[in-house]
């Protein structure tokens, strides 16, 4: 129901949209504009745009509270924000986090944890009272922060996100706690640059962590373990990735031991005199050697699930060159040289898709897909089949298009790959209930995609995954006609060469 407040919000947004459109038009030709005359106004604009962080946080909170994900066939508000507002996953997650921090009810202080059971009664009472005071202080600081964000000069979203990202390193028992440090950081943000604020906050967090005492009055022995993390970036233009992380002392000791051989030049295949690698390069090579040794040792007992899978077509193998990149189940593309460095795939799977398909028909004798069916799906689809998803094969579940509970068979024609995020949001009833769509094989192309649900019913079309990662699937490359090479300068279309059409067809469409 449209209220006066909703109408006022609608009007305010319309005014902002009109003003920004007008401003863009006025800035289209900056040749006759003066910086001296403009800079005060643009400084004013930038400060005003700082209000958008609180506005975005409020809308994200409302979206999560009111189950906005159903608008896009999902159970998660983040999917609404990424689909309808065009945000990245990280941006959507940040807005939702800011929304909770600003508008979710402030929890009452938790009951004081028990003090050291071996302490005397007076010491226990003192520890419990200190825990209560700390919890009350955190609540007051949180109330003060929320009031400050709406009554004082707006804080840009990048500053709010910086503070929240850095506070992830704060120990559970740190003194001061997260709410106090948030307020201190907001005050520092008024007079510090972005980089200066980050350095100040990191120093403050390190100091707070040093004073972290558990309910027994002792330093938290698990602080480093709680902070452990490891991440791998997407491939860069050269095909490599960046890795980063944090390990506790026990994991660090294991890592240091595994890397010890890298301290000295030379290896089993290279003399010290001929080893021109830097120490950093030797460390990288040792990491590869250690992980390869692990995969080689464990593959026998894991049915190959600790391996990666290389998928290609016969045409690609015949035309293979030094710059050819093979798609893999990990989402990492490998060149022929990369495969040689790995030892010629001694303990990994290599599958070439030809025009004969892959005959695996298990009927209803078994619900769980076999390893070979998973490999066949990897060769055919490579990534999650939900539109715009790029989660690799190894991160996906094997999904029955017609649910097993509804009579669906464990045959390749009834199976597809769905990542966990999209698997849980699939409507097995395939009737659009609760605004949820479902995975379905397109009858025209044979490809698996997503049939969305709308207020008027199910979508008349199946939307397939056109993400670049999905296009790397061999079966996809076999059925999609190659783009003709560009015409040389000075020549028209008549001079363009046409590539031969692939000879193979998409398997498993039965």
NORDAUR-V69164 format. One record per pair of residues at least 24 apart in sequence whose ideal C-beta (glycine too) atoms are under 7 Angstrom apart, sorted by sequence separation. I is the first residue (numbers start at 1). J is the second residue. If there is no record, write none. Layout:
BEGIN
i->(I & I)
j->(J & J)
END
This chain:
BEGIN
i->(181 & 224 & 259 & 262 & 310 & 351 & 374 & 393 & 395 & 399 & 478 & 110 & 224 & 261 & 403 & 432 & 109 & 349 & 353 & 397 & 432 & 478 & 479 & 109 & 181 & 259 & 399 & 478 & 479 & 351 & 391 & 478 & 369 & 109 & 159 & 389 & 155 & 385 & 475 & 64 & 162 & 166 & 176 & 258 & 385 & 386 & 416 & 475 & 106 & 175 & 384 & 385 & 389 & 145 & 155 & 174 & 383 & 384 & 60 & 64 & 162 & 166 & 170 & 174 & 310 & 317 & 381 & 384 & 60 & 106 & 158 & 162 & 166 & 169 & 175 & 376 & 381 & 386 & 106 & 142 & 145 & 174 & 175 & 367 & 57 & 60 & 61 & 141 & 145 & 148 & 163 & 170 & 171 & 174 & 310 & 314 & 377 & 384 & 401 & 56 & 60 & 61 & 138 & 141 & 144 & 166 & 170 & 173 & 310 & 313 & 373 & 377 & 401 & 173 & 307 & 308 & 309 & 310 & 311 & 312 & 313 & 314 & 377 & 399 & 401 & 57 & 58 & 138 & 145 & 171 & 173 & 307 & 369 & 57 & 61 & 138 & 141 & 307 & 309 & 311 & 373 & 134 & 137 & 367 & 102 & 366 & 53 & 57 & 58 & 304 & 364 & 363 & 364 & 369 & 102 & 173 & 54 & 172 & 299 & 362 & 363 & 171 & 329 & 362 & 292 & 296 & 361 & 296 & 171 & 295 & 360 & 172 & 358 & 385 & 327 & 169 & 331 & 446 & 331 & 98 & 330 & 387 & 329 & 385 & 387 & 446 & 329 & 330 & 385 & 386 & 329 & 309 & 94 & 97 & 304 & 311 & 381 & 303 & 311 & 309 & 311 & 387 & 389 & 387 & 388 & 390 & 387 & 389 & 386 & 388 & 390 & 385 & 131 & 309 & 383 & 383 & 127 & 382 & 127 & 382 & 382 & 381 & 380 & 239 & 54 & 379 & 380 & 413 & 54 & 379 & 412 & 413 & 235 & 413 & 235 & 54 & 115 & 116 & 53 & 56 & 114 & 115 & 116 & 53 & 113 & 51 & 53 & 50 & 53 & 50 & 52 & 47 & 50 & 47 & 53 & 353 & 353 & 353 & 380 & 380 & 376 & 331 & 327 & 327 & 355 & 355 & 358 & 354 & 355 & 357 & 358 & 353 & 357 & 353 & 313 & 312 & 311 & 313 & 313 & 315 & 314 & 313 & 75 & 75 & 74 & 73 & 73 & 73 & 70 & 71 & 73 & 70 & 73 & 73)
j->(205 & 248 & 283 & 286 & 334 & 375 & 398 & 417 & 419 & 423 & 502 & 135 & 249 & 286 & 428 & 457 & 135 & 375 & 379 & 423 & 458 & 504 & 505 & 136 & 208 & 286 & 426 & 505 & 506 & 379 & 419 & 506 & 398 & 139 & 189 & 419 & 186 & 416 & 506 & 96 & 194 & 198 & 208 & 290 & 417 & 418 & 448 & 507 & 139 & 208 & 417 & 418 & 422 & 179 & 189 & 208 & 417 & 418 & 95 & 99 & 197 & 201 & 205 & 209 & 345 & 352 & 416 & 419 & 96 & 142 & 194 & 198 & 202 & 205 & 211 & 412 & 417 & 422 & 143 & 179 & 182 & 211 & 212 & 404 & 95 & 98 & 99 & 179 & 183 & 186 & 201 & 208 & 209 & 212 & 348 & 352 & 415 & 422 & 439 & 95 & 99 & 100 & 177 & 180 & 183 & 205 & 209 & 212 & 349 & 352 & 412 & 416 & 440 & 213 & 347 & 348 & 349 & 350 & 351 & 352 & 353 & 354 & 417 & 439 & 441 & 98 & 99 & 179 & 186 & 212 & 214 & 348 & 410 & 99 & 103 & 180 & 183 & 349 & 351 & 353 & 415 & 177 & 180 & 410 & 146 & 410 & 98 & 102 & 103 & 349 & 409 & 409 & 410 & 415 & 149 & 220 & 102 & 220 & 347 & 410 & 411 & 220 & 378 & 411 & 342 & 346 & 411 & 347 & 223 & 347 & 412 & 226 & 412 & 439 & 382 & 227 & 390 & 506 & 392 & 160 & 392 & 449 & 392 & 448 & 450 & 509 & 393 & 394 & 449 & 450 & 394 & 375 & 161 & 164 & 371 & 378 & 448 & 371 & 379 & 378 & 382 & 463 & 465 & 464 & 465 & 467 & 465 & 467 & 465 & 467 & 469 & 465 & 215 & 393 & 469 & 470 & 215 & 470 & 217 & 472 & 473 & 473 & 473 & 333 & 149 & 474 & 475 & 508 & 150 & 475 & 508 & 509 & 332 & 510 & 333 & 154 & 215 & 216 & 154 & 157 & 215 & 216 & 217 & 155 & 215 & 154 & 156 & 154 & 157 & 155 & 157 & 153 & 156 & 154 & 160 & 474 & 475 & 478 & 507 & 508 & 508 & 469 & 472 & 473 & 503 & 504 & 507 & 504 & 505 & 507 & 508 & 504 & 508 & 507 & 474 & 474 & 474 & 477 & 478 & 502 & 504 & 504 & 424 & 425 & 425 & 425 & 435 & 436 & 434 & 435 & 437 & 435 & 452 & 453)
END
